[in-house]
């Protein structure tokens, strides 16, 4: 089942960039690939601040 899902989700970024209508598509692909990392960093920071504040209050 996981093999089937991974095959269906396989994305070729190079192929998409070759068939893109203009150059701004590449900027969108870059931003879209950075969003998960930015969200993870923000989430880690929020958890860090929460735990730091909680330990300080004890």
Buried (B, 14 or more C-beta within 10 A) or exposed (E): EEEEEEEEEEEEEEEEEEEEEEEEEEEEBEEEEEEEEEEEEEEEEEEEEEEEEEEEEE
